[in-house]
Amino acid sequence: MENLHSFRKNYTKNQLNEADIHSKPLQQFKVWFQEAVNDASFEANAMVLSTVGKEGMPSSRVVLLKEIIDEGFIFYTNYKSKKAKDLAYNNKASILFFWEKFERQIRIEGEIEKISEQKSINYFNSRPKASQIGAVISKQSEEVSSRKILEEKFEKYNENQEIEKPKDWGGYILKANKYEFWQGRASRIHDRIVYQQEKNSWNIKRLNP
């Protein structure tokens, strides 16, 4: 195995200066996000969702951001999954975007709540049929004895069949109260700009790398 001590990369592609950023973090997020989307060589909306359940153990997994609105960031999942059980116990969570090509990451913290049932239904109905079937047959996070069982369940449906959204499946929204924008820089002197919500305004500050 290679010696990880020797792994090095110098970040030189971009910079993040206070004079160039938006006063509102969501607008700054949209600028960076659009640049990532425009590249089209990776899944820009992939984000790491971290939760903490009743055991006190942090748990992280990659999920897909599906909508950005003024109130926050929306994603969908099974309401009986591990992440959903964590959120039912503790609705404080974080999401993380890492875009290696741009040498950037964004950390966002806040509180998560379910979106409306109708909004979840609308999104479910817009999904490809195969994805709808996948959501129906999966008891997410529960043990299954073999992949064959899932495949057999899947094959019972057909592409012309109308699929209803499962009751235990739907969306969440993370309402942010803190953002950190990280831009890799040379010599590990990275740019870190934090937006912290204070009442109805955002306090902006730079952190040591």
Secondary structure by P-SEA (a helix, b strand, c coil): ccccccbbbbbcccccccccccccaaaaaaaaaaaaaaaccccccbbbbbbbccccbbbbbbbbbccccccbbbbbcccccaaaaaaaacccbbbbbbcccccbbbbbbbbbbbccaaaaaaaaaaccaaaaaaaaacccccccccaaaaaaaaaccccccccccccccccccccccbbbbbbbbcccbbbbbbbbbcccbbbbbcccc
